[in-house]
Amino acid sequence: EMQLVESGGGSVPAGGSLTLSCTASGGTFENSDMGWYRQAPGNKCDMVSQIANDGRIWYDGAVKGRFTASQDNAKNTLYLQMNNMKPEDTAVYYCVASWGGVWSKSVAHCPYNGMNYWGKGTLVTVSS
């Protein structure tokens, strides 16, 4: 069964940058929709970005212009480049891959049913 492993989380000051990676093992991203969700303590689980299998990319308004999602199919890896980070970006970030799943923009908790694979998450902390 495919597993997703995130890396690259950590602590940065406001205005800093981080790049998250999500590598798949035991399977490939081929023909899947992929994306990133995040959840801060006490907050809902929000979709940050999605890369559809046709290449279209969606960003939440809170990160548009600051975050860039990309994928490297040869490396079976998904990336999230985060620039000009803000304290409100502090959250656990989850990588998701799904074939035909329902991508909700905001749900109560990450992970949620209906998506094929979730990573375990990586913590990002932005200090003011």
C-alpha positions as CSV (number, residue, x, y, z in Angstrom):
1,E,0.0,0.0,0.0
2,M,1.2,3.5,-0.8
3,Q,2.6,5.6,2.0
4,L,3.1,9.4,2.0
5,V,5.9,10.9,4.1
6,E,6.2,14.6,4.6
7,S,9.4,16.4,5.5
8,G,10.7,19.9,5.7
9,G,8.7,21.3,8.5
10,G,10.3,23.4,11.2
11,S,10.3,26.8,12.8
12,V,10.9,30.1,11.0
13,P,10.4,33.8,11.8
14,A,7.7,35.7,10.1
15,G,8.7,36.6,6.6
16,G,10.8,33.5,6.3
17,S,10.5,30.5,3.9
18,L,10.2,26.8,4.1
19,T,9.8,24.0,1.5
20,L,7.8,21.0,2.4
21,S,8.2,17.7,0.5
22,C,6.0,14.7,0.3
23,T,7.4,11.5,-1.1
24,A,5.3,8.4,-2.0
25,S,6.6,4.9,-1.5
26,G,4.9,1.7,-2.4
27,G,3.0,3.4,-5.3
28,T,3.0,6.4,-7.6
29,F,1.1,9.6,-7.8
30,E,0.3,8.8,-11.5
31,N,-3.2,10.1,-12.5
32,S,-4.0,11.2,-8.9
33,D,-5.0,14.5,-7.6
34,M,-2.6,15.7,-4.9
35,G,-2.5,18.5,-2.4
36,W,-1.8,19.9,1.0
37,Y,-4.1,20.5,4.0
38,R,-3.2,22.1,7.3
39,Q,-4.7,22.2,10.7
40,A,-3.7,24.5,13.6
41,P,-4.8,23.7,17.2
42,G,-8.4,24.5,17.7
43,N,-8.9,25.3,14.0
44,K,-10.5,23.4,11.2
45,C,-8.6,21.3,8.7
46,D,-8.2,23.6,5.6
47,M,-7.1,22.8,2.1
48,V,-4.1,24.8,1.2
49,S,-3.4,23.8,-2.3
50,Q,-4.4,21.1,-4.8
51,I,-2.8,19.9,-8.0
52,A,-5.3,18.2,-10.2
53,N,-4.3,15.3,-12.4
54,D,-4.7,17.6,-15.4
55,G,-2.2,19.9,-14.0
56,R,-4.5,22.7,-12.7
57,I,-3.4,24.1,-9.4
58,W,-5.6,25.7,-6.8
59,Y,-4.6,27.8,-3.8
60,D,-6.5,29.0,-0.8
61,G,-6.8,32.7,-0.8
62,A,-4.8,33.0,2.4
63,V,-1.7,31.6,0.8
64,K,-2.1,32.6,-2.9
65,G,0.9,34.5,-4.1
66,R,3.0,33.3,-1.2
67,F,2.9,29.5,-1.6
68,T,3.8,27.4,-4.7
69,A,2.8,23.8,-5.1
70,S,4.7,21.5,-7.6
71,Q,5.3,17.9,-8.3
72,D,8.2,15.8,-9.6
73,N,6.7,12.6,-11.0
74,A,10.1,11.1,-11.6
75,K,10.9,11.4,-7.9
76,N,7.3,10.6,-6.8
77,T,7.5,13.8,-4.7
78,L,5.1,16.7,-4.1
79,Y,6.4,20.1,-2.9
80,L,5.0,23.1,-1.2
81,Q,7.3,26.2,-1.3
82,M,6.2,28.7,1.3
83,N,7.5,32.2,1.2
84,N,6.8,35.4,3.2
85,M,5.3,33.2,6.0
86,K,3.0,34.6,8.6
87,P,2.3,33.4,12.2
88,E,-1.2,32.3,11.0
89,D,0.6,29.8,8.8
90,T,1.5,27.8,11.9
91,A,-0.1,24.4,11.6
92,V,0.5,20.7,11.0
93,Y,0.7,20.3,7.2
94,Y,-0.6,17.1,5.6
95,C,0.1,15.7,2.1
96,V,-2.8,14.0,0.3
97,A,-3.2,11.9,-2.8
98,S,-6.5,10.8,-4.1
99,W,-8.2,9.2,-7.1
100,G,-11.7,10.5,-7.4
101,G,-11.9,11.7,-3.8
102,V,-14.0,14.6,-2.6
103,W,-11.7,17.6,-1.9
104,S,-13.4,19.7,0.8
105,K,-12.0,23.2,1.4
106,S,-12.6,23.0,5.1
107,V,-13.5,20.1,7.4
108,A,-13.4,19.5,11.1
109,H,-10.3,17.3,11.3
110,C,-7.4,16.1,9.3
111,P,-7.3,13.4,8.0
112,Y,-10.8,12.8,6.8
113,N,-12.5,9.9,5.0
114,G,-13.0,10.0,1.3
115,M,-9.3,10.6,0.4
116,N,-7.1,7.7,-0.5
117,Y,-3.8,8.5,1.2
118,W,-2.7,11.0,3.8
119,G,0.7,11.6,5.2
120,K,1.2,11.8,9.0
121,G,1.8,15.5,8.9
122,T,4.7,17.8,9.5
123,L,4.6,20.7,12.0
124,V,5.3,24.2,10.8
125,T,5.8,27.0,13.3
126,V,6.1,30.7,12.3
127,S,7.1,33.1,15.1
128,S,6.2,36.8,15.1
